[in-house]
Amino acid sequence: MNEALTLLSFGEQGWGDTIASGVLITVSLALATLPIGLVLGFLIALAKNSSEPSLKLAANIYTTIFRGLPELLTLFLVYFGVQIAIQEFIKLLGYDIYFEVNSFVAGMVALSLVFSSYASEAFLSAFNGIPQGQYEGGYALGLSRYKTMRLIILPQLIRLALPALGNLWLILLKETSLVSVIGLADLVREAGIAARVTKEPFLFFGLVLVIYLLLTMISSVGLLRIERWSKRGDAAR
């Protein structure tokens, strides 16, 4: 027991600082990915809900690709594929410069692509749950399309999509562990290094399990409060 506490302690003798750094990277990656994925997902849902056939087709192709590919493969395509493409472009320009994609940025982009493809379906379902009369009422009041969307449709859209988006956030939080394979010092990678050095895999991976459960529990409480806040108007009625 004393040996385990020493290994998990902060300072030169323990791995607490390293694990804490990994937790920070994991949470930062998830929080950085979330807004990008939400904005992309909303725009894709707008395209799918559009009357323009080319926009619908492009949005459907996008979601088909990134919902169909394994997340790990998407990560590899972004990390290695973008790096190779930029390197070749630099060579075409006549320069001999080595370019390397930042693993944090690659992870953020890859997870955003996957997250947005699923978030778009959540937003699209929410769009379908809003009666057409809501749009017509906004236009009848003299509101522009933009104002109708911002003042009438968007608040309802968020409330309807929130449960599905909450589930996607929990999935995203767990999928950040994939970035360990491209060298990002996240929670799983740091715990893996500690486990190999100390030969105590059960201790460190057990700690990772507990940390992910705690992050999930904190997220669930936060999501529940956000859902209650979004329904405050219903309670008043």
VMD Tcl script that draws the C-alpha trace (Angstrom):
set ca {
  {0.00 0.00 0.00}
  {2.80 2.40 0.95}
  {4.61 1.57 -2.29}
  {1.47 2.35 -4.34}
  {1.00 5.68 -2.57}
  {4.64 6.53 -3.24}
  {4.26 5.74 -6.95}
  {1.13 7.89 -7.19}
  {2.57 10.77 -5.18}
  {3.69 14.12 -6.59}
  {7.37 14.90 -6.77}
  {10.53 13.12 -7.87}
  {9.60 9.72 -6.42}
  {6.05 9.53 -7.78}
  {4.16 9.74 -11.06}
  {1.40 12.04 -9.82}
  {2.67 15.06 -11.77}
  {2.84 13.05 -14.98}
  {-0.65 11.60 -14.58}
  {-2.07 15.05 -13.73}
  {-0.44 16.44 -16.88}
  {-2.06 13.64 -18.89}
  {-5.48 14.44 -17.40}
  {-5.02 18.11 -18.37}
  {-4.16 17.17 -21.97}
  {-7.14 14.79 -22.19}
  {-9.64 17.32 -20.87}
  {-8.12 20.15 -22.93}
  {-8.37 18.08 -26.11}
  {-12.02 17.23 -25.46}
  {-12.91 20.85 -24.64}
  {-11.05 22.14 -27.72}
  {-12.79 19.62 -29.98}
  {-16.31 20.23 -28.66}
  {-17.03 23.75 -30.06}
  {-15.49 22.92 -33.45}
  {-17.53 19.73 -33.69}
  {-20.73 21.49 -32.64}
  {-20.34 24.31 -35.17}
  {-19.46 21.89 -37.98}
  {-22.32 19.59 -37.01}
  {-24.80 22.47 -36.99}
  {-23.65 23.66 -40.43}
  {-23.88 20.13 -41.84}
  {-27.39 19.79 -40.39}
  {-28.34 23.09 -42.06}
  {-27.00 21.72 -45.35}
  {-28.99 18.50 -44.94}
  {-32.08 20.53 -44.11}
  {-31.54 22.77 -47.13}
  {-33.62 22.68 -50.30}
  {-30.42 22.84 -52.36}
  {-29.67 19.29 -53.69}
  {-25.90 19.85 -53.98}
  {-25.64 20.92 -50.32}
  {-27.66 17.90 -49.21}
  {-25.48 15.57 -51.27}
  {-22.23 17.04 -49.94}
  {-23.47 16.84 -46.33}
  {-24.63 13.24 -46.77}
  {-21.27 12.24 -48.29}
  {-19.45 13.90 -45.38}
  {-21.46 12.11 -42.69}
  {-21.31 8.78 -44.55}
  {-17.51 8.94 -44.70}
  {-16.79 9.98 -41.14}
  {-19.49 7.85 -39.53}
  {-18.33 4.85 -41.56}
  {-14.58 5.11 -40.93}
  {-13.13 3.81 -37.66}
  {-12.09 6.75 -35.47}
  {-8.52 5.46 -35.27}
  {-8.25 5.33 -39.06}
  {-9.55 8.90 -39.31}
  {-6.89 9.94 -36.82}
  {-4.15 8.26 -38.86}
  {-5.43 9.82 -42.10}
  {-5.34 13.30 -40.58}
  {-2.01 12.91 -38.78}
  {-0.05 11.12 -41.51}
  {-2.08 12.06 -44.60}
  {-2.08 15.81 -44.02}
  {1.60 15.71 -43.13}
  {2.48 13.89 -46.36}
  {0.25 16.17 -48.46}
  {1.82 19.35 -47.05}
  {5.32 17.88 -47.42}
  {4.68 17.09 -51.09}
  {3.24 20.58 -51.67}
  {6.37 22.14 -50.13}
  {8.54 20.02 -52.45}
  {6.52 21.21 -55.46}
  {7.32 24.78 -54.44}
  {11.00 23.88 -54.56}
  {11.73 23.94 -50.84}
  {13.41 21.21 -48.82}
  {11.70 21.79 -45.47}
  {10.53 19.08 -43.11}
  {6.98 19.62 -41.85}
  {5.38 17.75 -38.95}
  {1.75 17.98 -37.88}
  {1.25 18.75 -34.21}
  {-0.30 15.69 -32.55}
  {-2.70 17.78 -30.44}
  {-3.98 19.64 -33.52}
  {-4.24 16.39 -35.51}
  {-6.23 14.78 -32.70}
  {-8.50 17.80 -32.42}
  {-9.19 17.88 -36.17}
  {-9.80 14.13 -36.45}
  {-12.11 13.99 -33.43}
  {-13.94 17.12 -34.65}
  {-14.64 15.46 -38.00}
  {-16.06 12.37 -36.33}
  {-17.96 14.29 -33.64}
  {-19.51 16.71 -36.17}
  {-20.77 13.86 -38.37}
  {-22.75 12.42 -35.44}
  {-23.73 15.84 -34.03}
  {-25.24 16.75 -37.40}
  {-27.71 13.87 -37.04}
  {-28.66 15.09 -33.56}
  {-29.26 18.59 -34.91}
  {-31.15 17.24 -37.92}
  {-33.49 15.25 -35.66}
  {-34.04 18.40 -33.61}
  {-34.82 20.37 -36.78}
  {-37.42 17.75 -37.71}
  {-38.96 18.10 -34.25}
  {-39.68 21.82 -34.72}
  {-43.07 22.50 -36.42}
  {-43.02 24.46 -39.66}
  {-45.40 26.91 -38.03}
  {-42.53 28.19 -35.87}
  {-40.75 29.42 -38.99}
  {-43.93 30.87 -40.47}
  {-44.71 32.67 -37.21}
  {-41.30 34.33 -37.26}
  {-41.71 35.44 -40.86}
  {-45.22 36.73 -40.07}
  {-43.73 38.92 -37.34}
  {-41.45 40.48 -39.93}
  {-38.30 38.69 -38.78}
  {-35.63 37.85 -41.31}
  {-34.46 34.27 -41.84}
  {-31.41 34.92 -39.70}
  {-33.39 36.44 -36.82}
  {-36.02 33.70 -37.01}
  {-33.28 31.12 -36.73}
  {-31.45 32.92 -33.92}
  {-34.42 34.01 -31.80}
  {-37.03 31.29 -32.38}
  {-35.53 28.13 -33.88}
  {-32.08 27.93 -32.28}
  {-33.24 27.94 -28.60}
  {-35.68 25.10 -29.34}
  {-33.09 23.29 -31.43}
  {-30.55 23.26 -28.59}
  {-33.12 22.01 -26.10}
  {-34.22 19.17 -28.38}
  {-30.69 18.16 -29.39}
  {-29.16 18.43 -25.91}
  {-29.72 14.81 -24.73}
  {-28.10 13.36 -27.86}
  {-25.27 15.91 -27.77}
  {-24.66 15.06 -24.12}
  {-24.16 11.41 -25.03}
  {-21.80 12.43 -27.84}
  {-19.76 14.50 -25.39}
  {-19.29 11.45 -23.15}
  {-18.21 9.41 -26.18}
  {-15.80 12.17 -27.22}
  {-14.26 12.25 -23.75}
  {-13.45 8.55 -24.01}
  {-12.25 8.71 -27.61}
  {-9.53 11.19 -26.67}
  {-7.60 8.12 -25.51}
  {-6.97 7.27 -29.19}
  {-4.50 10.15 -29.56}
  {-1.98 8.25 -27.44}
  {-1.08 6.23 -30.56}
  {0.24 9.35 -32.35}
  {2.45 10.38 -29.45}
  {0.30 12.90 -27.60}
  {1.04 12.76 -23.88}
  {-2.55 12.23 -22.79}
  {-3.76 10.31 -19.74}
  {-3.56 6.85 -21.34}
  {-0.07 7.38 -22.80}
  {1.36 8.77 -19.56}
  {-0.16 5.92 -17.57}
  {1.25 3.43 -20.08}
  {4.75 4.87 -19.68}
  {4.42 4.76 -15.88}
  {3.18 1.16 -16.04}
  {6.10 0.03 -18.19}
  {8.74 1.78 -16.09}
  {7.40 0.65 -12.71}
  {6.02 -2.70 -13.92}
  {2.76 -1.86 -12.15}
  {0.18 -1.91 -14.99}
  {-2.78 -2.76 -12.76}
  {-2.11 0.21 -10.50}
  {-1.79 2.83 -13.22}
  {-4.43 1.56 -15.62}
  {-6.76 1.08 -12.65}
  {-6.14 4.74 -11.83}
  {-6.97 5.69 -15.43}
  {-10.24 3.78 -15.12}
  {-11.15 5.69 -11.96}
  {-10.23 9.05 -13.52}
  {-12.35 8.42 -16.63}
  {-15.28 7.38 -14.43}
  {-14.89 10.57 -12.39}
  {-14.77 12.70 -15.54}
  {-17.89 10.94 -16.82}
  {-19.72 11.46 -13.52}
  {-18.80 15.17 -13.41}
  {-19.90 15.55 -17.03}
  {-23.19 13.76 -16.35}
  {-23.97 16.09 -13.43}
  {-23.11 19.11 -15.57}
  {-25.23 17.88 -18.47}
  {-28.19 17.23 -16.14}
  {-28.00 20.80 -14.86}
  {-27.78 22.19 -18.38}
  {-30.85 20.15 -19.39}
  {-32.78 21.46 -16.39}
  {-31.73 25.01 -17.25}
  {-32.83 24.57 -20.88}
  {-36.29 23.41 -19.70}
  {-36.84 26.25 -17.23}
  {-39.43 27.80 -19.55}
  {-41.46 24.57 -19.58}
  {-41.53 24.50 -15.79}
  {-42.77 28.10 -15.68}
  {-45.69 27.21 -17.92}
}
mol new
graphics top color blue
foreach p $ca { graphics top sphere $p radius 0.5 }
foreach p [lrange $ca 0 end-1] q [lrange $ca 1 end] { graphics top cylinder $p $q radius 0.2 }
display resetview
